[in-house]
Amino acid sequence: MTAVHEVAQSGFGTGTNELYDRIRPSYQPFSLDYIRESVKESGTLNIVEIGAGTGIFTRAILEDPKWTPRIRELKAIEPSEGMRSVFEQKVKDDRISIAEGYFDATGVESGWADLIVIAQAYHWCPDYEKASAEFARILKPDGTLALIWNLEDTDGAKWVAQIREIIEKHEHGAPQFHHGHWRQTFDTVSYQKYFQPHEQKSWNYHTQGTRESVIDREFSKSYIAVLPQDKKATIQDPARKVVDDGAEKVWINESEGIFEYPYKADVLIAYKK
């Protein structure tokens, strides 16, 4: 078993996850449809969700009328005790369980899963070779692996890119989607032995944003959550100024300070051979 990254341990530890759960956007119907329609099994599904966090993805499919009848059982796996605690408070369904586990050590029985979902988490994987072998172990033949991310779209508005520049100064090596290291998965021996080449699809969309919700979104990131308060203060004011000065903001309700917050969704699908 590979240890969890130290930034994830502290940034997603007990007491840090209520903001994460409140401010992170849910998963859009088009991306949920894409995953569901990609699964080859036509009946009800055994699902493993690795890095389930506070249950944002789990709740999205439970609330989706196309998804919820397809769920036979969902085993959520999450290394953070703090996140598991929020998950248990928020997710109430007899088909759903949550347990401590890791990308390379899920504790799920071999050949159990029709579908593995990893939502907003796979960039934290510390060992792509071992993880690919574990995914193959717990999936049924022709089983589906789905990786999904909701991300701020830095190409969608200049002010979003400017905030990314402010925040990036504090990453200090914390794994992030945009670094792309997780793509090394597809070159591993285990992945190439057990999986077909992956497929990827992306969508651009927007959520409703306000100045404070944008700031809260940045402060829900693990490597920002661990900063001392004085450091956080040096980020807040410049980030607020960027949002305020963003002349190209698309207003939804200017009098209430509500504007379009550009986002993108990325989904990767791979099938076990």
DRENBADREN-327584 format. One record per residue (C-alpha): x negated, y, z negated; residue in three letters. Coordinates in steps of 0.1 Angstrom, whole numbers, padded with zeros to 4 digits, always signed. Example, Ala and Ser with C-alpha at 12.3 -4.5 7.8 and 13.67 -1.06 7.14 Angstrom:
% DRENBADREN-327584
-0123-0045-0078ALA;-0137-0011-0071SER;
% end
This chain:
% DRENBADREN-327584
+0000+0000+0000MET;-0013+0034+0010THR;-0011+0063-0015ALA;+0013+0092-0008VAL;-0005+0124+0003HIS;-0012+0146-0028GLU;+0006+0176-0014VAL;+0037+0155-0009ALA;+0034+0141-0044GLN;+0035+0176-0060SER;+0054+0195-0033GLY;+0083+0170-0033PHE;+0080+0161-0070GLY;+0106+0164-0097THR;+0122+0199-0098GLY;+0112+0210-0063THR;+0139+0193-0042ASN;+0171+0212-0049GLU;+0160+0241-0027LEU;+0149+0216+0000TYR;+0183+0199+0000ASP;+0202+0232+0000ARG;+0183+0250+0027ILE;+0172+0223+0052ARG;+0196+0220+0082PRO;+0216+0188+0088SER;+0212+0168+0119TYR;+0232+0179+0150GLN;+0258+0157+0167PRO;+0239+0155+0199PHE;+0208+0140+0182SER;+0229+0116+0161LEU;+0248+0105+0192ASP;+0215+0098+0210TYR;+0202+0076+0182ILE;+0235+0057+0179ARG;+0238+0052+0216GLU;+0201+0040+0218SER;+0207+0010+0194VAL;+0211-0022+0214LYS;+0231-0040+0187GLU;+0268-0033+0195SER;+0283-0043+0161GLY;+0278-0030+0126THR;+0242-0022+0116LEU;+0217-0030+0089ASN;+0197+0003+0087ILE;+0165+0011+0069VAL;+0158+0048+0064GLU;+0122+0054+0054ILE;+0113+0087+0038GLY;+0150+0093+0031ALA;+0143+0123+0009GLY;+0174+0139-0007THR;+0197+0121+0017GLY;+0203+0148+0043ILE;+0202+0124+0073PHE;+0221+0097+0053THR;+0249+0121+0045ARG;+0250+0133+0081ALA;+0258+0098+0095ILE;+0282+0091+0066LEU;+0302+0122+0076GLU;+0301+0114+0113ASP;+0332+0096+0124PRO;+0313+0078+0152LYS;+0286+0067+0129TRP;+0301+0057+0096THR;+0320+0026+0109PRO;+0288+0013+0124ARG;+0270+0012+0090ILE;+0271-0023+0074ARG;+0243-0015+0049GLU;+0217+0012+0046LEU;+0186+0007+0025LYS;+0170+0041+0019ALA;+0133+0041+0010ILE;+0117+0071-0006GLU;+0083+0074-0025PRO;+0092+0106-0044SER;+0111+0101-0077GLU;+0123+0137-0075GLY;+0138+0132-0041MET;+0153+0099-0051ARG;+0170+0116-0080SER;+0187+0141-0058VAL;+0196+0114-0033PHE;+0214+0094-0060GLU;+0234+0125-0071GLN;+0244+0134-0035LYS;+0250+0100-0018VAL;+0280+0080-0031LYS;+0287+0050-0009ASP;+0287+0013-0019ASP;+0269+0004+0014ARG;+0239+0027+0005ILE;+0210+0019-0018SER;+0178+0037-0025ILE;+0145+0024-0038ALA;+0109+0034-0041GLU;+0088+0024-0010GLY;+0064+0035+0016TYR;+0059+0035+0053PHE;+0036+0005+0051ASP;+0054-0012+0022ALA;+0092-0009+0023THR;+0101-0040+0002GLY;+0127-0049+0028VAL;+0130-0085+0038GLU;+0115-0096+0072SER;+0138-0094+0102GLY;+0166-0076+0083TRP;+0170-0043+0101ALA;+0188-0034+0134ASP;+0176+0001+0131LEU;+0148+0020+0113ILE;+0152+0058+0110VAL;+0126+0082+0098ILE;+0140+0117+0096ALA;+0117+0147+0091GLN;+0091+0126+0074ALA;+0069+0105+0098TYR;+0041+0132+0100HIS;+0034+0122+0064TRP;+0025+0087+0073CYS;-0011+0080+0061PRO;-0018+0048+0081ASP;-0002+0044+0115TYR;-0016+0009+0121GLU;-0001-0005+0088LYS;+0031+0014+0093ALA;+0037+0000+0128SER;+0031-0035+0115ALA;+0056-0030+0087GLU;+0082-0016+0111PHE;+0078-0047+0133ALA;+0081-0070+0103ARG;+0114-0057+0090ILE;+0131-0052+0125LEU;+0150-0078+0143LYS;+0140-0087+0179PRO;+0151-0058+0201ASP;+0155-0037+0170GLY;+0153+0001+0173THR;+0128+0026+0157LEU;+0140+0062+0157ALA;+0119+0092+0146LEU;+0138+0125+0143ILE;+0127+0160+0134TRP;+0146+0193+0130ASN;+0121+0221+0135LEU;+0120+0259+0136GLU;+0116+0268+0173ASP;+0086+0290+0176THR;+0092+0294+0213ASP;+0128+0305+0207GLY;+0119+0339+0191ALA;+0088+0359+0186LYS;+0096+0365+0149TRP;+0098+0327+0142VAL;+0063+0323+0157ALA;+0050+0352+0136GLN;+0063+0336+0104ILE;+0047+0303+0114ARG;+0013+0322+0116GLU;+0018+0335+0081ILE;+0027+0301+0067ILE;+0000+0282+0085GLU;-0027+0300+0065LYS;-0015+0280+0035HIS;-0012+0245+0050GLU;-0047+0234+0038HIS;-0047+0202+0057GLY;-0011+0191+0048ALA;+0002+0169+0076PRO;+0027+0187+0099GLN;+0047+0177+0129PHE;+0031+0203+0151HIS;-0004+0190+0145HIS;+0006+0159+0164GLY;-0016+0134+0145HIS;+0014+0111+0142TRP;+0012+0104+0179ARG;-0018+0082+0172GLN;+0008+0056+0163THR;+0013+0048+0199PHE;-0023+0038+0204ASP;-0025+0014+0175THR;-0030-0023+0180VAL;+0002-0031+0160SER;+0024-0007+0179TYR;+0012-0019+0213GLN;+0016-0055+0203LYS;+0051-0052+0188TYR;+0068-0023+0205PHE;+0077-0011+0240GLN;+0066+0024+0251PRO;+0086+0051+0233HIS;+0111+0075+0248GLU;+0114+0111+0237GLN;+0142+0137+0240LYS;+0143+0173+0227SER;+0171+0198+0223TRP;+0171+0236+0216ASN;+0198+0250+0194TYR;+0203+0275+0166HIS;+0217+0276+0131THR;+0230+0307+0113GLN;+0202+0325+0095GLY;+0198+0354+0071THR;+0166+0370+0059ARG;+0167+0351+0026GLU;+0176+0318+0042SER;+0146+0321+0065VAL;+0124+0327+0035ILE;+0139+0299+0015ASP;+0134+0275+0045ARG;+0096+0283+0045GLU;+0095+0280+0007PHE;+0110+0245+0009SER;+0078+0232+0026LYS;+0058+0211+0003SER;+0025+0230+0007TYR;+0043+0263-0001ILE;+0062+0248-0031ALA;+0030+0239-0048VAL;+0015+0274-0047LEU;+0013+0295-0078PRO;+0039+0323-0081GLN;+0014+0351-0073ASP;+0004+0334-0041LYS;+0041+0329-0031LYS;+0046+0367-0036ALA;+0019+0374-0010THR;+0039+0354+0016ILE;+0074+0367+0008GLN;+0070+0404+0016ASP;+0052+0399+0050PRO;+0077+0372+0060ALA;+0106+0394+0051ARG;+0091+0423+0071LYS;+0087+0400+0102VAL;+0124+0391+0100VAL;+0135+0427+0095ASP;+0113+0439+0124ASP;+0124+0411+0147GLY;+0140+0434+0174ALA;+0149+0404+0196GLU;+0171+0388+0169LYS;+0205+0376+0183VAL;+0231+0388+0159TRP;+0261+0367+0149ILE;+0274+0392+0124ASN;+0250+0422+0120GLU;+0270+0438+0092SER;+0265+0407+0071GLU;+0229+0402+0082GLY;+0237+0369+0100ILE;+0217+0360+0131PHE;+0207+0330+0153GLU;+0179+0310+0137TYR;+0162+0291+0167PRO;+0157+0254+0161TYR;+0148+0224+0181LYS;+0154+0187+0175ALA;+0130+0160+0186ASP;+0139+0123+0187VAL;+0117+0094+0196LEU;+0131+0059+0203ILE;+0111+0027+0204ALA;+0123-0009+0207TYR;+0107-0039+0192LYS;+0096-0064+0218LYS;
% end
